[in-house]
Amino acid sequence: MKLLFIITGLGAGGAEVALKKLVNHYPSSAVEIISLQYVGEIGRQLIDEGYRVSCLNLRSPVMAPFAFFKLIRKIRKLNPDVVSTWMYHADLIGGLAAKLAGCQAVVWGIRHADVHSNKTKLMTRIIARICAKLSGVVPTYVACNSNRGMISHTSIGYEKSKFRLIPNGFDTLKFSPNNLQYQGLRESLGLPKQAMVVGMLARFDPIKNHQGFIQAAACLHATKPGVHYVMVGKDVSPENVELQELVRQAGLTNHVHLLGLRVDIPEILAGFDVLALTSWSEGFPTVIGEAMASGVPCVATDVGDARYIIADTGSVVNPGDMRGIAESIAKLLDLPQSEREEMGRKARQRVVDNFALTDVVHKYNSLFDEALTSIPNFKK
C-alpha cells in the first residue's frame, strides 16, 4: 500500500509527533509526507531517517489557490492508494485535492477536541465548519484521537458515521522511569539531589496557558519554596521576553527554568516528580501519555480526553482553575516517596494496557485497509 500523509505543518507539536510515530512503522519506500506550510523540526527528523518530505510553503490565504493546484499535480504524480490528512487545513485542502486528483480513499485526521472554544483561532473554527459541510462526501473515514473530539465535531455537523476513534499511542520502551535521568536533570540545572521538580511541556501558545502554569507555581511557591519548575517547548526559552516577565512578576526567577525546544524529551520527563498540563483546550494530549509512561503522575485541566487518560493515576481540575492545579500538585508532592512512586507505576501500567503504540498502528492499518477496500469495484 502506498500512503500519502498530508499535514498542515511539521513543527514540534503533538499532532506532528504522533504522525512521526505512525510513519516510523512503515518502510520509507511506501510513504510520502507533504506539509502545507513548512518542513519544521519533525520534518527534518523524518528526512534524516530517509523519508520523502516536501512542503508547499503555504504562508497566507493569497497563496492557497497556487498551493492547492500544485498539490493536485503532486498527488496525481504520486498516485497513492490512500491519502491520510492531519488537522483541519490539511483535511480541507488535502482532502479536496486528493478527490480531484482521483484518489478515492481519503482519511481525515482530527486532533482537536473543543471546536467551539474561543481560544481557537477564528479562521481555524471557520475551516472546521466548512469541513463539517464536506464531511459527508470528501473523506471515506475520519480518524479522531479523542472521545470529546468526536462529540464536539458531530455537534457542528460532521457526519457521525464516518468517525473512527484512534487514540494516541506511546512507546513504553522509549518513555520509561529512569533514576539516572531523574538525577541527571537536577545535576544539569544545578539543583539539590532531593529537589522536587514540576514540569510543563508545550509550545508557547495562548491555548497552552503558560501564564496559568506560572500562576499555579506562584501559588505553590508560597507553601513549598523549595520546588522548581521546568518549562520546555518551542519559544519557551530565556529569549522569550513576555514569558520572562511573567516569571519575574511572580517572584520565581530562581525557580523557573526555561529550556526551550529540546530533543531529549524522554530524559527530561524521567526527571519530573509531577507533570502539569494547564491548557484551555486539547484533543488527546500526548505529553500526558508520555509522562505517565515515564512513571510521572499528572495534574491537568479537564480538556480533551485528559480525564480519561489519567483516570485514577493523577488529578484533573476545571480549565482555568490554577489554584486547583497548585493544590493537586501539592497533594502529590506531600505523599511519601514510596506512594508517589507507586502512583507513577500505576500511571505507566495504564498506558501499557490502553495506549500501546503497536495497538494504535494496527488500528490505523486496519482503517487504511478498510478505506481502500470500500472503493467501488476495488480489486486486490
C-alpha positions as CSV (number, residue, x, y, z in Angstrom):
1,M,0.0,0.0,0.0
2,K,1.3,3.4,-1.0
3,L,0.4,6.0,1.7
4,L,0.5,9.8,1.3
5,F,0.3,11.8,4.6
6,I,-0.7,15.5,4.3
7,I,-0.3,17.7,7.4
8,T,-0.7,21.4,8.0
9,G,2.9,21.8,9.3
10,L,5.7,19.7,10.7
11,G,6.8,21.7,13.7
12,A,7.4,20.1,17.1
13,G,3.7,19.7,18.1
14,G,1.7,16.8,19.5
15,A,0.0,16.0,16.2
16,E,3.3,16.2,14.3
17,V,5.0,13.9,16.8
18,A,2.0,11.4,16.6
19,L,2.3,11.4,12.8
20,K,6.0,10.7,13.0
21,K,5.5,7.8,15.4
22,L,3.0,6.3,12.9
23,V,5.1,6.9,9.8
24,N,8.1,5.2,11.5
25,H,6.2,1.9,11.4
26,Y,6.2,2.0,7.6
27,P,9.2,1.5,5.2
28,S,10.3,4.8,3.7
29,S,9.6,3.4,0.2
30,A,5.9,3.1,1.0
31,V,5.3,6.6,2.4
32,E,5.3,10.2,1.2
33,I,4.7,13.2,3.5
34,I,3.6,16.6,2.4
35,S,3.4,19.7,4.7
36,L,1.2,22.5,3.5
37,Q,3.4,25.1,5.3
38,Y,6.9,24.3,6.3
39,V,9.2,21.3,6.9
40,G,10.0,22.1,10.6
41,E,11.7,20.1,13.3
42,I,9.7,16.9,12.8
43,G,10.0,17.2,9.0
44,R,13.8,17.4,9.3
45,Q,13.9,14.3,11.6
46,L,11.8,12.4,9.0
47,I,14.1,13.4,6.2
48,D,17.2,12.3,8.3
49,E,15.5,8.9,8.7
50,G,15.2,8.5,4.9
51,Y,11.5,9.5,4.4
52,R,10.4,11.7,1.5
53,V,9.1,15.0,2.8
54,S,8.1,18.1,0.8
55,C,6.4,21.3,1.6
56,L,4.1,23.7,-0.3
57,N,5.2,26.9,1.7
58,L,1.6,27.9,2.1
59,R,2.1,31.1,4.3
60,S,-1.0,33.1,3.6
61,P,-4.6,32.7,2.1
62,V,-3.4,34.5,-1.0
63,M,-1.1,31.6,-1.8
64,A,-3.9,29.0,-1.2
65,P,-5.0,28.6,-4.8
66,F,-1.5,28.1,-6.1
67,A,-0.7,25.6,-3.3
68,F,-4.0,23.7,-4.0
69,F,-3.3,23.1,-7.7
70,K,0.3,22.3,-7.0
71,L,-0.9,19.7,-4.5
72,I,-3.3,18.2,-7.0
73,R,-0.5,17.7,-9.5
74,K,1.7,16.1,-6.8
75,I,-1.0,13.7,-5.8
76,R,-1.6,12.7,-9.4
77,K,2.1,12.1,-9.9
78,L,2.5,10.1,-6.7
79,N,-0.8,8.1,-7.3
80,P,-1.2,6.9,-3.7
81,D,-3.6,4.2,-2.6
82,V,-4.7,6.1,0.5
83,V,-4.4,9.8,1.4
84,S,-4.3,10.5,5.2
85,T,-4.7,14.1,6.1
86,W,-3.9,15.6,9.6
87,M,-5.6,18.7,11.1
88,Y,-8.3,21.0,9.6
89,H,-6.4,22.9,6.9
90,A,-4.9,19.6,5.6
91,D,-8.3,17.9,5.8
92,L,-9.9,20.6,3.7
93,I,-7.2,21.4,1.2
94,G,-5.6,17.9,1.1
95,G,-9.0,16.1,1.0
96,L,-10.4,18.1,-1.9
97,A,-7.1,17.9,-3.8
98,A,-7.0,14.1,-3.3
99,K,-10.5,13.7,-4.7
100,L,-9.8,15.9,-7.7
101,A,-6.6,14.0,-8.3
102,G,-8.5,10.8,-8.5
103,C,-7.8,9.3,-5.1
104,Q,-10.9,7.8,-3.6
105,A,-9.6,6.5,-0.3
106,V,-9.2,9.6,1.9
107,V,-8.9,9.5,5.7
108,W,-9.3,12.8,7.5
109,G,-7.5,13.3,10.9
110,I,-8.9,15.4,13.7
111,R,-6.6,16.2,16.6
112,H,-8.7,18.9,18.3
113,A,-11.3,18.4,21.0
114,D,-13.3,21.6,21.6
115,V,-14.1,23.1,18.2
116,H,-16.3,25.7,20.0
117,S,-13.5,27.1,22.1
118,N,-13.0,30.9,21.7
119,K,-9.3,30.1,22.4
120,T,-9.2,28.5,19.0
121,K,-8.3,30.9,16.1
122,L,-11.3,32.2,14.2
123,M,-10.0,31.0,10.8
124,T,-9.5,27.5,12.3
125,R,-13.1,27.4,13.5
126,I,-14.3,28.6,10.1
127,I,-12.4,25.9,8.3
128,A,-13.7,23.3,10.8
129,R,-17.2,24.2,9.9
130,I,-16.5,24.1,6.2
131,C,-15.1,20.6,6.7
132,A,-18.3,19.7,8.6
133,K,-20.3,20.6,5.5
134,L,-18.0,18.4,3.3
135,S,-17.5,15.5,5.7
136,G,-20.3,13.5,4.1
137,V,-18.7,13.5,0.6
138,V,-14.9,14.1,0.9
139,P,-13.5,11.6,3.5
140,T,-14.0,7.9,3.5
141,Y,-13.5,8.0,7.2
142,V,-12.5,10.5,9.9
143,A,-9.9,9.4,12.4
144,C,-10.3,11.2,15.7
145,N,-8.0,10.8,18.6
146,S,-10.4,11.7,21.4
147,N,-14.0,10.9,22.5
148,R,-14.6,14.5,23.3
149,G,-13.4,15.5,19.9
150,M,-15.9,13.2,18.2
151,I,-18.8,14.6,20.3
152,S,-17.7,18.2,19.6
153,H,-17.4,17.8,15.9
154,T,-20.5,15.8,15.3
155,S,-22.4,18.6,17.2
156,I,-21.4,21.1,14.4
157,G,-22.5,18.8,11.6
158,Y,-19.6,16.3,10.9
159,E,-21.0,13.1,9.5
160,K,-21.1,10.8,12.6
161,S,-21.0,7.5,10.7
162,K,-17.6,8.4,9.2
163,F,-15.8,8.7,12.6
164,R,-13.4,6.1,14.0
165,L,-11.7,6.6,17.4
166,I,-7.9,6.0,17.4
167,P,-6.2,7.4,20.5
168,N,-2.5,8.5,20.5
169,G,-0.1,5.6,21.2
170,F,3.1,5.7,23.3
171,D,6.4,3.9,23.0
172,T,6.8,2.5,26.5
173,L,10.4,1.5,25.9
174,K,11.4,5.0,24.9
175,F,9.4,6.6,27.7
176,S,10.1,4.8,31.0
177,P,11.2,5.6,34.6
178,N,15.0,6.1,34.9
179,N,16.7,7.1,38.2
180,L,19.9,8.2,36.4
181,Q,17.9,10.6,34.2
182,Y,15.9,11.7,37.3
183,Q,19.2,12.7,39.0
184,G,20.7,13.9,35.7
185,L,18.1,16.6,35.3
186,R,18.8,18.0,38.7
187,E,22.6,18.0,38.0
188,S,22.2,19.7,34.7
189,L,20.2,22.5,36.4
190,G,22.4,22.7,39.4
191,L,19.7,21.7,41.8
192,P,20.0,19.6,45.1
193,K,19.6,15.9,44.6
194,Q,16.3,15.9,46.6
195,A,14.8,18.9,44.9
196,M,11.2,18.4,43.7
197,V,10.6,19.3,40.1
198,V,7.3,20.1,38.4
199,G,7.3,20.2,34.6
200,M,5.3,21.6,31.7
201,L,5.9,20.6,28.1
202,A,4.1,22.8,25.5
203,R,4.9,25.2,22.7
204,F,4.4,28.9,23.6
205,D,0.7,29.4,22.6
206,P,-2.2,31.1,24.4
207,I,-4.2,27.9,24.3
208,K,-1.5,26.1,26.3
209,N,-1.8,28.7,29.1
210,H,1.8,29.2,30.3
211,Q,0.6,32.1,32.3
212,G,-1.7,29.8,34.2
213,F,1.2,27.4,34.9
214,I,3.2,30.3,36.4
215,Q,0.2,31.4,38.5
216,A,-0.1,27.9,39.8
217,A,3.7,27.8,40.5
218,A,3.5,31.1,42.4
219,C,0.6,29.7,44.5
220,L,2.6,26.6,45.3
221,H,5.7,28.5,46.0
222,A,4.1,30.2,48.9
223,T,4.0,27.0,50.9
224,K,6.7,24.9,49.1
225,P,9.5,27.3,48.3
226,G,12.0,24.5,47.5
227,V,10.1,23.3,44.4
228,H,11.5,24.0,41.0
229,Y,9.6,24.3,37.7
230,V,10.9,23.2,34.3
231,M,9.2,24.5,31.2
232,V,10.0,23.0,27.8
233,G,8.7,23.8,24.3
234,K,9.1,25.9,21.2
235,D,9.7,29.6,22.2
236,V,9.7,28.6,25.9
237,S,13.2,29.9,26.3
238,P,15.1,32.7,28.1
239,E,14.8,34.8,24.9
240,N,11.0,34.9,25.4
241,V,10.7,38.4,26.9
242,E,7.0,38.0,27.6
243,L,7.5,34.7,29.5
244,Q,10.5,36.0,31.4
245,E,8.4,39.0,32.6
246,L,5.6,36.7,33.8
247,V,8.2,34.7,35.8
248,R,9.8,37.9,37.2
249,Q,6.4,39.3,38.3
250,A,5.6,36.0,40.0
251,G,8.8,36.2,42.0
252,L,10.0,32.9,40.5
253,T,13.2,33.9,38.7
254,N,15.4,31.5,40.6
255,H,12.8,28.6,40.5
256,V,11.6,28.5,36.9
257,H,13.9,27.0,34.3
258,L,13.1,27.7,30.6
259,L,14.7,25.1,28.4
260,G,13.2,25.9,25.0
261,L,12.8,23.3,22.3
262,R,14.5,20.1,23.2
263,V,15.0,16.7,21.5
264,D,15.8,14.8,24.7
265,I,12.2,14.7,25.9
266,P,12.3,11.2,27.4
267,E,15.3,12.1,29.5
268,I,13.6,15.3,30.7
269,L,10.3,13.7,31.5
270,A,12.0,11.0,33.6
271,G,13.4,13.8,35.8
272,F,10.0,15.2,36.8
273,D,8.1,14.5,40.0
274,V,4.9,15.8,38.6
275,L,3.8,16.9,35.1
276,A,1.2,19.7,34.9
277,L,-1.0,20.5,31.9
278,T,-2.8,23.8,32.2
279,S,-4.3,24.1,28.7
280,W,-7.6,25.7,27.8
281,S,-8.2,23.1,25.1
282,E,-6.6,19.8,23.9
283,G,-7.6,16.7,21.9
284,F,-5.7,13.7,23.2
285,P,-2.7,15.4,25.0
286,T,0.4,13.4,24.0
287,V,2.5,14.8,26.8
288,I,0.3,13.2,29.5
289,G,0.7,9.8,28.0
290,E,4.4,10.2,27.6
291,A,4.8,11.4,31.2
292,M,2.7,8.6,32.6
293,A,4.7,6.1,30.6
294,S,7.8,7.6,32.3
295,G,6.2,6.9,35.7
296,V,5.3,10.5,36.3
297,P,1.9,11.3,37.8
298,C,0.0,14.1,36.1
299,V,-2.2,17.0,37.1
300,A,-4.3,18.5,34.3
301,T,-7.2,20.7,33.3
302,D,-10.2,18.8,32.2
303,V,-9.7,19.3,28.5
304,G,-10.0,16.8,25.6
305,D,-9.5,13.3,26.9
306,A,-7.2,14.2,29.8
307,R,-9.6,12.9,32.4
308,Y,-10.0,9.6,30.5
309,I,-6.2,9.2,30.0
310,I,-5.3,10.0,33.6
311,A,-8.2,8.1,35.3
312,D,-7.2,7.4,38.9
313,T,-3.5,7.9,38.5
314,G,-3.4,11.7,39.0
315,S,-5.7,14.7,39.2
316,V,-8.0,16.7,36.9
317,V,-9.4,20.2,37.6
318,N,-11.6,22.6,35.7
319,P,-9.9,24.7,32.9
320,G,-8.6,27.9,34.4
321,D,-8.5,26.7,38.0
322,M,-4.9,27.3,38.7
323,R,-5.4,27.2,42.5
324,G,-6.8,23.7,41.9
325,I,-3.7,22.8,39.9
326,A,-1.5,24.1,42.7
327,E,-3.4,22.2,45.4
328,S,-3.4,19.0,43.4
329,I,0.4,19.2,42.8
330,A,0.9,19.9,46.5
331,K,-1.0,16.7,47.4
332,L,1.2,14.6,45.1
333,L,4.4,16.2,46.5
334,D,3.2,15.6,50.1
335,L,2.9,11.9,49.5
336,P,5.7,9.7,50.9
337,Q,8.1,8.9,48.1
338,S,7.0,5.2,48.0
339,E,3.4,6.2,47.5
340,R,4.2,8.7,44.8
341,E,6.4,6.1,43.0
342,E,3.5,3.6,43.3
343,M,1.2,6.1,41.7
344,G,3.8,6.6,38.9
345,R,3.9,2.8,38.4
346,K,0.1,2.7,38.2
347,A,0.1,5.5,35.6
348,R,2.7,3.7,33.5
349,Q,0.7,0.5,33.6
350,R,-2.4,2.3,32.4
351,V,-0.5,3.4,29.3
352,V,0.8,-0.1,28.7
353,D,-2.6,-1.6,29.0
354,N,-4.6,1.0,27.0
355,F,-2.4,3.2,24.8
356,A,0.4,1.0,23.4
357,L,1.8,2.4,20.2
358,T,1.7,-1.0,18.4
359,D,-2.0,-1.2,19.0
360,V,-2.6,2.2,17.6
361,V,-0.5,1.4,14.5
362,H,-2.6,-1.7,14.0
363,K,-5.8,0.4,14.2
364,Y,-4.5,2.8,11.5
365,N,-3.5,-0.1,9.3
366,S,-7.0,-1.6,9.6
367,L,-8.6,1.8,8.8
368,F,-6.5,2.4,5.7
369,D,-7.3,-1.1,4.5
370,E,-11.0,-0.5,5.1
371,A,-10.9,2.8,3.3
372,L,-9.2,1.2,0.3
373,T,-11.5,-1.8,0.1
374,S,-14.6,0.4,0.4
375,I,-13.9,1.9,-3.1
376,P,-16.4,0.7,-5.6
377,N,-15.0,-2.0,-7.9
378,F,-11.8,-2.2,-5.8
379,K,-9.7,-5.3,-6.7
380,K,-6.9,-6.6,-4.5
